Amino acid sequence: MTVETPPSGIPGLAAHGHRLDNAPVELLWVRALNALRAELRSCGVEARVDGVIGTVEAVAHDGASRVQRAVLRPHRGRLWWWLHWHGDPSVPPPYRAPLAPAARTADAARRIAGVLARTGA
């Protein structure tokens, strides 16, 4: 797995081809965060955005509350959603796995909802 972190103040988004790729970096992140929150809500999952650290937390309420975090980070020159695993001993550090490109919010939301459904069983 390759994780690219650009130097401070330099956007790490290179490849164009989607509306998310053609905006200023700040606007790009805001659009992606809000798009994933909307997709999760359309799946019936409560979602909270943290724009400071670039995450969306999906919350399942069925008995006990469970939270699954998606982190927005550069990956291979594009902006991607990463699934953040909370303390799962079977997943080696850094406990994140690439989930989907930022532009594919429906795919990311479906996968996050699936993870919440599996962990609630």
N, CA, C and O atoms as CSV, one atom per row, in Angstrom:
chain,resi,resn,atom,element,x,y,z
A,1,MET,N,N,0.840,-1.156,0.000
A,1,MET,CA,C,0.000,0.000,0.000
A,1,MET,C,C,0.892,1.228,0.000
A,1,MET,O,O,1.858,1.300,0.759
A,2,THR,N,N,0.567,2.198,-0.856
A,2,THR,CA,C,1.328,3.424,-0.965
A,2,THR,C,C,0.483,4.586,-0.482
A,2,THR,O,O,-0.625,4.803,-0.971
A,3,VAL,N,N,1.004,5.326,0.471
A,3,VAL,CA,C,0.322,6.513,0.968
A,3,VAL,C,C,1.193,7.702,0.663
A,3,VAL,O,O,2.352,7.757,1.075
A,4,GLU,N,N,0.637,8.661,-0.063
A,4,GLU,CA,C,1.394,9.853,-0.409
A,4,GLU,C,C,0.909,11.016,0.440
A,4,GLU,O,O,-0.274,11.357,0.423
A,5,THR,N,N,1.807,11.610,1.166
A,5,THR,CA,C,1.484,12.786,1.960
A,5,THR,C,C,2.339,13.933,1.457
A,5,THR,O,O,3.559,13.912,1.622
A,6,PRO,N,N,1.716,14.941,0.842
A,6,PRO,CA,C,2.507,16.052,0.310
A,6,PRO,C,C,3.063,16.915,1.432
A,6,PRO,O,O,2.537,16.906,2.545
A,7,PRO,N,N,4.128,17.663,1.143
A,7,PRO,CA,C,4.650,18.596,2.137
A,7,PRO,C,C,3.569,19.597,2.517
A,7,PRO,O,O,2.646,19.850,1.743
A,8,SER,N,N,3.685,20.153,3.695
A,8,SER,CA,C,2.693,21.098,4.196
A,8,SER,C,C,2.461,22.232,3.205
A,8,SER,O,O,3.406,22.832,2.693
A,9,GLY,N,N,1.186,22.516,2.944
A,9,GLY,CA,C,0.832,23.630,2.062
A,9,GLY,C,C,0.836,23.302,0.591
A,9,GLY,O,O,0.520,24.167,-0.225
A,10,ILE,N,N,1.186,22.071,0.216
A,10,ILE,CA,C,1.216,21.690,-1.197
A,10,ILE,C,C,0.157,20.628,-1.439
A,10,ILE,O,O,0.227,19.549,-0.849
A,11,PRO,N,N,-0.828,20.907,-2.297
A,11,PRO,CA,C,-1.851,19.902,-2.557
A,11,PRO,C,C,-1.264,18.666,-3.210
A,11,PRO,O,O,-0.359,18.766,-4.039
A,12,GLY,N,N,-1.773,17.507,-2.843
A,12,GLY,CA,C,-1.284,16.259,-3.409
A,12,GLY,C,C,-2.225,15.676,-4.434
A,12,GLY,O,O,-2.225,14.466,-4.661
A,13,LEU,N,N,-3.030,16.520,-5.057
A,13,LEU,CA,C,-4.019,16.043,-6.000
A,13,LEU,C,C,-3.582,16.427,-7.402
A,13,LEU,O,O,-3.497,17.609,-7.736
A,14,ALA,N,N,-3.308,15.424,-8.216
A,14,ALA,CA,C,-2.763,15.708,-9.523
A,14,ALA,C,C,-3.724,15.409,-10.661
A,14,ALA,O,O,-4.079,16.307,-11.425
A,15,ALA,N,N,-4.143,14.176,-10.780
A,15,ALA,CA,C,-4.907,13.743,-11.935
A,15,ALA,C,C,-6.276,14.410,-11.999
A,15,ALA,O,O,-7.011,14.421,-11.012
A,16,HIS,N,N,-6.615,14.961,-13.147
A,16,HIS,CA,C,-7.913,15.596,-13.353
A,16,HIS,C,C,-8.853,14.604,-14.024
A,16,HIS,O,O,-8.415,13.556,-14.498
A,17,GLY,N,N,-10.123,14.923,-14.065
A,17,GLY,CA,C,-11.047,14.048,-14.743
A,17,GLY,C,C,-12.405,13.987,-14.073
A,17,GLY,O,O,-13.324,13.392,-14.635
A,18,HIS,N,N,-12.571,14.566,-12.912
A,18,HIS,CA,C,-13.847,14.582,-12.219
A,18,HIS,C,C,-14.016,15.949,-11.589
A,18,HIS,O,O,-13.035,16.647,-11.334
A,19,ARG,N,N,-15.273,16.335,-11.335
A,19,ARG,CA,C,-15.526,17.663,-10.776
A,19,ARG,C,C,-14.781,17.895,-9.475
A,19,ARG,O,O,-14.412,19.029,-9.169
A,20,LEU,N,N,-14.551,16.825,-8.693
A,20,LEU,CA,C,-13.820,16.994,-7.441
A,20,LEU,C,C,-12.363,17.357,-7.682
A,20,LEU,O,O,-11.719,17.953,-6.818
A,21,ASP,N,N,-11.839,16.999,-8.857
A,21,ASP,CA,C,-10.432,17.248,-9.137
A,21,ASP,C,C,-10.161,18.649,-9.677
A,21,ASP,O,O,-9.002,19.051,-9.785
A,22,ASN,N,N,-11.213,19.400,-10.017
A,22,ASN,CA,C,-11.005,20.687,-10.671
A,22,ASN,C,C,-11.264,21.881,-9.777
A,22,ASN,O,O,-11.345,23.005,-10.274
A,23,ALA,N,N,-11.395,21.682,-8.501
A,23,ALA,CA,C,-11.704,22.765,-7.568
A,23,ALA,C,C,-10.482,23.103,-6.728
A,23,ALA,O,O,-9.551,22.304,-6.631
A,24,PRO,N,N,-10.484,24.295,-6.114
A,24,PRO,CA,C,-9.411,24.592,-5.156
A,24,PRO,C,C,-9.419,23.528,-4.058
A,24,PRO,O,O,-10.464,22.952,-3.757
A,25,VAL,N,N,-8.274,23.273,-3.472
A,25,VAL,CA,C,-8.124,22.182,-2.514
A,25,VAL,C,C,-9.127,22.270,-1.363
A,25,VAL,O,O,-9.738,21.261,-1.009
A,26,GLU,N,N,-9.308,23.454,-0.773
A,26,GLU,CA,C,-10.229,23.573,0.358
A,26,GLU,C,C,-11.650,23.211,-0.051
A,26,GLU,O,O,-12.338,22.482,0.665
A,27,LEU,N,N,-12.090,23.715,-1.194
A,27,LEU,CA,C,-13.429,23.440,-1.685
A,27,LEU,C,C,-13.576,21.965,-2.039
A,27,LEU,O,O,-14.628,21.368,-1.809
A,28,LEU,N,N,-12.548,21.396,-2.585
A,28,LEU,CA,C,-12.524,19.983,-2.938
A,28,LEU,C,C,-12.822,19.114,-1.722
A,28,LEU,O,O,-13.651,18.207,-1.790
A,29,TRP,N,N,-12.148,19.391,-0.616
A,29,TRP,CA,C,-12.334,18.608,0.602
A,29,TRP,C,C,-13.736,18.798,1.161
A,29,TRP,O,O,-14.370,17.827,1.573
A,30,VAL,N,N,-14.228,20.027,1.182
A,30,VAL,CA,C,-15.564,20.308,1.708
A,30,VAL,C,C,-16.614,19.567,0.887
A,30,VAL,O,O,-17.523,18.956,1.449
A,31,ARG,N,N,-16.496,19.618,-0.429
A,31,ARG,CA,C,-17.449,18.917,-1.303
A,31,ARG,C,C,-17.428,17.417,-1.047
A,31,ARG,O,O,-18.478,16.782,-0.946
A,32,ALA,N,N,-16.244,16.860,-0.944
A,32,ALA,CA,C,-16.128,15.411,-0.737
A,32,ALA,C,C,-16.706,15.002,0.608
A,32,ALA,O,O,-17.431,14.011,0.685
A,33,LEU,N,N,-16.405,15.734,1.662
A,33,LEU,CA,C,-16.920,15.416,2.992
A,33,LEU,C,C,-18.447,15.475,3.021
A,33,LEU,O,O,-19.099,14.571,3.544
A,34,ASN,N,N,-19.003,16.529,2.463
A,34,ASN,CA,C,-20.457,16.685,2.459
A,34,ASN,C,C,-21.141,15.661,1.558
A,34,ASN,O,O,-22.242,15.204,1.864
A,35,ALA,N,N,-20.503,15.304,0.462
A,35,ALA,CA,C,-21.079,14.301,-0.440
A,35,ALA,C,C,-21.159,12.940,0.242
A,35,ALA,O,O,-22.163,12.240,0.106
A,36,LEU,N,N,-20.111,12.555,0.974
A,36,LEU,CA,C,-20.154,11.263,1.664
A,36,LEU,C,C,-21.191,11.289,2.786
A,36,LEU,O,O,-21.909,10.309,2.987
A,37,ARG,N,N,-21.273,12.389,3.508
A,37,ARG,CA,C,-22.287,12.484,4.554
A,37,ARG,C,C,-23.686,12.317,3.959
A,37,ARG,O,O,-24.512,11.600,4.522
A,38,ALA,N,N,-23.959,12.966,2.836
A,38,ALA,CA,C,-25.269,12.856,2.192
A,38,ALA,C,C,-25.543,11.430,1.722
A,38,ALA,O,O,-26.657,10.930,1.883
A,39,GLU,N,N,-24.548,10.775,1.149
A,39,GLU,CA,C,-24.718,9.388,0.685
A,39,GLU,C,C,-25.001,8.448,1.849
A,39,GLU,O,O,-25.866,7.577,1.754
A,40,LEU,N,N,-24.270,8.624,2.949
A,40,LEU,CA,C,-24.508,7.778,4.118
A,40,LEU,C,C,-25.915,7.979,4.662
A,40,LEU,O,O,-26.592,7.016,5.022
A,41,ARG,N,N,-26.349,9.223,4.720
A,41,ARG,CA,C,-27.707,9.499,5.202
A,41,ARG,C,C,-28.754,8.879,4.280
A,41,ARG,O,O,-29.792,8.410,4.747
A,42,SER,N,N,-28.488,8.874,2.981
A,42,SER,CA,C,-29.437,8.248,2.054
A,42,SER,C,C,-29.482,6.734,2.239
A,42,SER,O,O,-30.450,6.086,1.842
A,43,CYS,N,N,-28.438,6.172,2.840
A,43,CYS,CA,C,-28.406,4.734,3.170
A,43,CYS,C,C,-29.031,4.464,4.534
A,43,CYS,O,O,-29.079,3.319,4.984
A,44,GLY,N,N,-29.509,5.520,5.191
A,44,GLY,CA,C,-30.115,5.358,6.515
A,44,GLY,C,C,-29.124,5.332,7.654
A,44,GLY,O,O,-29.444,4.862,8.745
A,45,VAL,N,N,-27.913,5.836,7.414
A,45,VAL,CA,C,-26.862,5.853,8.430
A,45,VAL,C,C,-26.621,7.292,8.865
A,45,VAL,O,O,-26.450,8.179,8.029
A,46,GLU,N,N,-26.610,7.518,10.166
A,46,GLU,CA,C,-26.281,8.849,10.681
A,46,GLU,C,C,-24.818,9.134,10.364
A,46,GLU,O,O,-23.976,8.243,10.470
A,47,ALA,N,N,-24.511,10.371,9.976
A,47,ALA,CA,C,-23.129,10.717,9.628
A,47,ALA,C,C,-22.782,12.097,10.157
A,47,ALA,O,O,-23.599,13.016,10.125
A,48,ARG,N,N,-21.545,12.227,10.650
A,48,ARG,CA,C,-21.022,13.495,11.157
A,48,ARG,C,C,-19.734,13.809,10.416
A,48,ARG,O,O,-18.922,12.920,10.156
A,49,VAL,N,N,-19.552,15.075,10.079
A,49,VAL,CA,C,-18.352,15.523,9.367
A,49,VAL,C,C,-17.437,16.269,10.320
A,49,VAL,O,O,-17.892,17.087,11.120
A,50,ASP,N,N,-16.148,15.985,10.235
A,50,ASP,CA,C,-15.128,16.770,10.919
A,50,ASP,C,C,-14.225,17.352,9.839
A,50,ASP,O,O,-13.307,16.691,9.353
A,51,GLY,N,N,-14.500,18.599,9.473
A,51,GLY,CA,C,-13.750,19.242,8.405
A,51,GLY,C,C,-12.325,19.593,8.774
A,51,GLY,O,O,-11.491,19.799,7.892
A,52,VAL,N,N,-12.032,19.667,10.060
A,52,VAL,CA,C,-10.681,20.024,10.510
A,52,VAL,C,C,-9.702,18.900,10.181
A,52,VAL,O,O,-8.600,19.163,9.700
A,53,ILE,N,N,-10.090,17.661,10.435
A,53,ILE,CA,C,-9.173,16.547,10.169
A,53,ILE,C,C,-9.577,15.742,8.937
A,53,ILE,O,O,-8.900,14.778,8.581
A,54,GLY,N,N,-10.680,16.129,8.279
A,54,GLY,CA,C,-11.080,15.483,7.037
A,54,GLY,C,C,-11.655,14.091,7.217
A,54,GLY,O,O,-11.222,13.146,6.558
A,55,THR,N,N,-12.645,13.958,8.121
A,55,THR,CA,C,-13.255,12.657,8.346
A,55,THR,C,C,-14.777,12.754,8.314
A,55,THR,O,O,-15.373,13.806,8.543
A,56,VAL,N,N,-15.370,11.604,8.018
A,56,VAL,CA,C,-16.811,11.432,8.162
A,56,VAL,C,C,-16.986,10.217,9.055
A,56,VAL,O,O,-16.436,9.149,8.789
A,57,GLU,N,N,-17.755,10.395,10.110
A,57,GLU,CA,C,-18.036,9.282,11.014
A,57,GLU,C,C,-19.454,8.800,10.764
A,57,GLU,O,O,-20.411,9.569,10.853
A,58,ALA,N,N,-19.576,7.518,10.452
A,58,ALA,CA,C,-20.875,6.884,10.265
A,58,ALA,C,C,-21.244,6.218,11.580
A,58,ALA,O,O,-20.434,5.507,12.173
A,59,VAL,N,N,-22.473,6.452,12.036
A,59,VAL,CA,C,-22.911,5.946,13.337
A,59,VAL,C,C,-24.114,5.042,13.154
A,59,VAL,O,O,-25.109,5.431,12.542
A,60,ALA,N,N,-24.020,3.840,13.684
A,60,ALA,CA,C,-25.138,2.893,13.659
A,60,ALA,C,C,-25.702,2.796,15.068
A,60,ALA,O,O,-24.961,2.613,16.034
A,61,HIS,N,N,-27.009,2.920,15.174
A,61,HIS,CA,C,-27.694,2.818,16.465
A,61,HIS,C,C,-28.636,1.623,16.414
A,61,HIS,O,O,-29.762,1.741,15.931
A,62,ASP,N,N,-28.197,0.508,16.895
A,62,ASP,CA,C,-29.076,-0.659,17.002
A,62,ASP,C,C,-28.667,-1.424,18.257
A,62,ASP,O,O,-27.968,-2.436,18.203
A,63,GLY,N,N,-29.120,-0.909,19.359
A,63,GLY,CA,C,-28.692,-1.460,20.642
A,63,GLY,C,C,-27.533,-0.633,21.159
A,63,GLY,O,O,-27.722,0.291,21.950
A,64,ALA,N,N,-26.334,-0.966,20.711
A,64,ALA,CA,C,-25.130,-0.203,21.064
A,64,ALA,C,C,-24.733,0.665,19.877
A,64,ALA,O,O,-24.866,0.245,18.728
A,65,SER,N,N,-24.253,1.855,20.147
A,65,SER,CA,C,-23.792,2.728,19.066
A,65,SER,C,C,-22.425,2.276,18.593
A,65,SER,O,O,-21.521,2.038,19.394
A,66,ARG,N,N,-22.285,2.162,17.280
A,66,ARG,CA,C,-21.007,1.820,16.665
A,66,ARG,C,C,-20.645,2.920,15.688
A,66,ARG,O,O,-21.509,3.449,14.989
A,67,VAL,N,N,-19.366,3.264,15.640
A,67,VAL,CA,C,-18.889,4.323,14.759
A,67,VAL,C,C,-17.850,3.753,13.809
A,67,VAL,O,O,-16.953,3.018,14.221
A,68,GLN,N,N,-17.979,4.099,12.535
A,68,GLN,CA,C,-16.970,3.730,11.542
A,68,GLN,C,C,-16.499,5.021,10.885
A,68,GLN,O,O,-17.312,5.781,10.358
A,69,ARG,N,N,-15.219,5.269,10.912
A,69,ARG,CA,C,-14.662,6.518,10.398
A,69,ARG,C,C,-14.063,6.320,9.008
A,69,ARG,O,O,-13.347,5.352,8.750
A,70,ALA,N,N,-14.376,7.265,8.120
A,70,ALA,CA,C,-13.749,7.340,6.802
A,70,ALA,C,C,-12.882,8.593,6.798
A,70,ALA,O,O,-13.336,9.675,7.170
A,71,VAL,N,N,-11.643,8.439,6.378
A,71,VAL,CA,C,-10.674,9.528,6.397
A,71,VAL,C,C,-10.359,9.920,4.961
A,71,VAL,O,O,-10.096,9.051,4.129
A,72,LEU,N,N,-10.381,11.191,4.662
A,72,LEU,CA,C,-10.105,11.710,3.326
A,72,LEU,C,C,-8.618,12.052,3.229
A,72,LEU,O,O,-8.132,12.931,3.942
A,73,ARG,N,N,-7.900,11.357,2.347
A,73,ARG,CA,C,-6.461,11.566,2.199
A,73,ARG,C,C,-6.031,11.334,0.752
A,73,ARG,O,O,-6.711,10.632,0.004
A,74,PRO,N,N,-4.894,11.928,0.357
A,74,PRO,CA,C,-4.355,11.652,-0.975
A,74,PRO,C,C,-3.871,10.202,-1.082
A,74,PRO,O,O,-3.375,9.622,-0.117
A,75,HIS,N,N,-4.028,9.643,-2.268
A,75,HIS,CA,C,-3.579,8.276,-2.543
A,75,HIS,C,C,-3.289,8.181,-4.031
A,75,HIS,O,O,-4.184,8.353,-4.858
A,76,ARG,N,N,-2.042,7.909,-4.367
A,76,ARG,CA,C,-1.629,7.767,-5.764
A,76,ARG,C,C,-2.001,8.981,-6.616
A,76,ARG,O,O,-2.430,8.842,-7.761
A,77,GLY,N,N,-1.830,10.164,-6.044
A,77,GLY,CA,C,-2.052,11.393,-6.799
A,77,GLY,C,C,-3.484,11.875,-6.857
A,77,GLY,O,O,-3.759,12.887,-7.502
A,78,ARG,N,N,-4.410,11.186,-6.203
A,78,ARG,CA,C,-5.818,11.586,-6.192
A,78,ARG,C,C,-6.329,11.548,-4.762
A,78,ARG,O,O,-5.689,10.980,-3.877
A,79,LEU,N,N,-7.468,12.146,-4.547
A,79,LEU,CA,C,-8.079,12.153,-3.233
A,79,LEU,C,C,-8.927,10.896,-3.065
A,79,LEU,O,O,-9.759,10.581,-3.917
A,80,TRP,N,N,-8.711,10.178,-1.959
A,80,TRP,CA,C,-9.405,8.914,-1.690
A,80,TRP,C,C,-10.004,8.908,-0.299
A,80,TRP,O,O,-9.574,9.636,0.596
A,81,TRP,N,N,-11.019,8.056,-0.146
A,81,TRP,CA,C,-11.547,7.719,1.171
A,81,TRP,C,C,-10.775,6.528,1.689
A,81,TRP,O,O,-10.551,5.554,0.970
A,82,TRP,N,N,-10.370,6.614,2.940
A,82,TRP,CA,C,-9.687,5.522,3.616
A,82,TRP,C,C,-10.576,5.058,4.757
A,82,TRP,O,O,-11.165,5.874,5.466
A,83,LEU,N,N,-10.671,3.765,4.930
A,83,LEU,CA,C,-11.436,3.221,6.043
A,83,LEU,C,C,-10.507,3.118,7.235
A,83,LEU,O,O,-9.442,2.507,7.150
A,84,HIS,N,N,-10.905,3.710,8.336
A,84,HIS,CA,C,-10.097,3.722,9.557
A,84,HIS,C,C,-10.645,2.656,10.491
A,84,HIS,O,O,-11.794,2.733,10.925
A,85,TRP,N,N,-9.830,1.669,10.798
A,85,TRP,CA,C,-10.246,0.572,11.669
A,85,TRP,C,C,-9.926,0.924,13.102
A,85,TRP,O,O,-8.797,1.309,13.406
A,86,HIS,N,N,-10.881,0.802,13.976
A,86,HIS,CA,C,-10.712,1.148,15.381
A,86,HIS,C,C,-10.214,-0.042,16.188
A,86,HIS,O,O,-10.999,-0.900,16.591
A,87,GLY,N,N,-8.921,-0.091,16.419
A,87,GLY,CA,C,-8.361,-1.081,17.328
A,87,GLY,C,C,-8.554,-2.528,16.938
A,87,GLY,O,O,-8.549,-3.401,17.806
A,88,ASP,N,N,-8.726,-2.809,15.662
A,88,ASP,CA,C,-8.873,-4.191,15.213
A,88,ASP,C,C,-7.489,-4.837,15.199
A,88,ASP,O,O,-6.649,-4.447,14.388
A,89,PRO,N,N,-7.226,-5.808,16.068
A,89,PRO,CA,C,-5.886,-6.398,16.154
A,89,PRO,C,C,-5.485,-7.175,14.900
A,89,PRO,O,O,-4.306,-7.472,14.709
A,90,SER,N,N,-6.454,-7.507,14.046
A,90,SER,CA,C,-6.111,-8.254,12.835
A,90,SER,C,C,-5.621,-7.340,11.709
A,90,SER,O,O,-5.137,-7.825,10.686
A,91,VAL,N,N,-5.744,-6.031,11.889
A,91,VAL,CA,C,-5.322,-5.080,10.870
A,91,VAL,C,C,-4.032,-4.414,11.330
A,91,VAL,O,O,-4.008,-3.777,12.383
A,92,PRO,N,N,-2.944,-4.556,10.543
A,92,PRO,CA,C,-1.666,-3.956,10.959
A,92,PRO,C,C,-1.708,-2.431,10.857
A,92,PRO,O,O,-2.503,-1.888,10.089
A,93,PRO,N,N,-0.859,-1.729,11.626
A,93,PRO,CA,C,-0.799,-0.270,11.537
A,93,PRO,C,C,-0.542,0.143,10.089
A,93,PRO,O,O,0.147,-0.596,9.386
A,94,PRO,N,N,-1.034,1.240,9.612
A,94,PRO,CA,C,-1.655,2.353,10.326
A,94,PRO,C,C,-3.158,2.211,10.536
A,94,PRO,O,O,-3.807,3.215,10.827
A,95,TYR,N,N,-3.739,1.047,10.410
A,95,TYR,CA,C,-5.159,0.823,10.639
A,95,TYR,C,C,-6.051,1.562,9.657
A,95,TYR,O,O,-7.183,1.918,9.986
A,96,ARG,N,N,-5.551,1.791,8.466
A,96,ARG,CA,C,-6.352,2.407,7.404
A,96,ARG,C,C,-6.176,1.603,6.131
A,96,ARG,O,O,-5.095,1.096,5.833
A,97,ALA,N,N,-7.268,1.500,5.389
A,97,ALA,CA,C,-7.234,0.803,4.107
A,97,ALA,C,C,-7.921,1.678,3.071
A,97,ALA,O,O,-8.949,2.286,3.370
A,98,PRO,N,N,-7.369,1.759,1.836
A,98,PRO,CA,C,-8.035,2.553,0.806
A,98,PRO,C,C,-9.434,1.993,0.545
A,98,PRO,O,O,-9.610,0.786,0.377
A,99,LEU,N,N,-10.410,2.873,0.514
A,99,LEU,CA,C,-11.802,2.469,0.376
A,99,LEU,C,C,-12.324,2.732,-1.026
A,99,LEU,O,O,-12.816,1.818,-1.688
A,100,ALA,N,N,-12.220,3.981,-1.486
A,100,ALA,CA,C,-12.709,4.371,-2.805
A,100,ALA,C,C,-12.205,5.771,-3.115
A,100,ALA,O,O,-11.910,6.543,-2.202
A,101,PRO,N,N,-12.103,6.107,-4.409
A,101,PRO,CA,C,-11.765,7.495,-4.747
A,101,PRO,C,C,-12.823,8.443,-4.185
A,101,PRO,O,O,-13.989,8.066,-4.066
A,102,ALA,N,N,-12.432,9.649,-3.843
A,102,ALA,CA,C,-13.349,10.621,-3.248
A,102,ALA,C,C,-14.560,10.879,-4.125
A,102,ALA,O,O,-15.643,11.159,-3.611
A,103,ALA,N,N,-14.401,10.791,-5.419
A,103,ALA,CA,C,-15.504,11.044,-6.343
A,103,ALA,C,C,-16.543,9.927,-6.336
A,103,ALA,O,O,-17.659,10.129,-6.814
A,104,ARG,N,N,-16.204,8.765,-5.811
A,104,ARG,CA,C,-17.131,7.623,-5.805
A,104,ARG,C,C,-17.771,7.472,-4.427
A,104,ARG,O,O,-17.598,6.458,-3.750
A,105,THR,N,N,-18.521,8.513,-4.026
A,105,THR,CA,C,-19.110,8.537,-2.694
A,105,THR,C,C,-20.143,7.437,-2.487
A,105,THR,O,O,-20.259,6.902,-1.384
A,106,ALA,N,N,-20.893,7.092,-3.527
A,106,ALA,CA,C,-21.903,6.029,-3.370
A,106,ALA,C,C,-21.227,4.703,-3.038
A,106,ALA,O,O,-21.712,3.955,-2.189
A,107,ASP,N,N,-20.110,4.406,-3.702
A,107,ASP,CA,C,-19.367,3.170,-3.414
A,107,ASP,C,C,-18.836,3.190,-1.981
A,107,ASP,O,O,-18.952,2.201,-1.256
A,108,ALA,N,N,-18.252,4.321,-1.576
A,108,ALA,CA,C,-17.702,4.434,-0.223
A,108,ALA,C,C,-18.809,4.275,0.815
A,108,ALA,O,O,-18.631,3.561,1.802
A,109,ALA,N,N,-19.946,4.929,0.607
A,109,ALA,CA,C,-21.049,4.849,1.570
A,109,ALA,C,C,-21.590,3.425,1.671
A,109,ALA,O,O,-21.868,2.945,2.770
A,110,ARG,N,N,-21.741,2.755,0.544
A,110,ARG,CA,C,-22.234,1.372,0.547
A,110,ARG,C,C,-21.279,0.455,1.314
A,110,ARG,O,O,-21.721,-0.408,2.071
A,111,ARG,N,N,-19.991,0.639,1.121
A,111,ARG,CA,C,-19.007,-0.195,1.816
A,111,ARG,C,C,-18.989,0.099,3.320
A,111,ARG,O,O,-18.877,-0.818,4.134
A,112,ILE,N,N,-19.099,1.370,3.680
A,112,ILE,CA,C,-19.116,1.732,5.098
A,112,ILE,C,C,-20.366,1.161,5.767
A,112,ILE,O,O,-20.286,0.607,6.863
A,113,ALA,N,N,-21.515,1.293,5.113
A,113,ALA,CA,C,-22.756,0.732,5.661
A,113,ALA,C,C,-22.634,-0.782,5.810
A,113,ALA,O,O,-23.145,-1.356,6.771
A,114,GLY,N,N,-21.963,-1.422,4.866
A,114,GLY,CA,C,-21.738,-2.880,4.955
A,114,GLY,C,C,-20.869,-3.251,6.137
A,114,GLY,O,O,-21.137,-4.243,6.815
A,115,VAL,N,N,-19.832,-2.472,6.395
A,115,VAL,CA,C,-18.950,-2.731,7.542
A,115,VAL,C,C,-19.752,-2.580,8.836
A,115,VAL,O,O,-19.637,-3.407,9.740
A,116,LEU,N,N,-20.558,-1.527,8.922
A,116,LEU,CA,C,-21.374,-1.338,10.132
A,116,LEU,C,C,-22.360,-2.474,10.323
A,116,LEU,O,O,-22.594,-2.908,11.451
A,117,ALA,N,N,-22.938,-2.958,9.245
A,117,ALA,CA,C,-23.888,-4.066,9.347
A,117,ALA,C,C,-23.190,-5.337,9.838
A,117,ALA,O,O,-23.742,-6.073,10.656
A,118,ARG,N,N,-21.976,-5.594,9.339
A,118,ARG,CA,C,-21.234,-6.804,9.750
A,118,ARG,C,C,-20.797,-6.722,11.204
A,118,ARG,O,O,-20.840,-7.720,11.922
A,119,THR,N,N,-20.373,-5.529,11.647
A,119,THR,CA,C,-19.892,-5.415,13.028
A,119,THR,C,C,-21.029,-5.417,14.026
A,119,THR,O,O,-20.804,-5.605,15.222
A,120,GLY,N,N,-22.242,-5.213,13.555
A,120,GLY,CA,C,-23.385,-5.202,14.461
A,120,GLY,C,C,-24.029,-6.567,14.618
A,120,GLY,O,O,-24.885,-6.754,15.483
A,121,ALA,N,N,-23.631,-7.511,13.800
A,121,ALA,CA,C,-24.236,-8.844,13.836
A,121,ALA,C,C,-23.717,-9.670,14.990
A,121,ALA,O,O,-24.127,-10.818,15.161
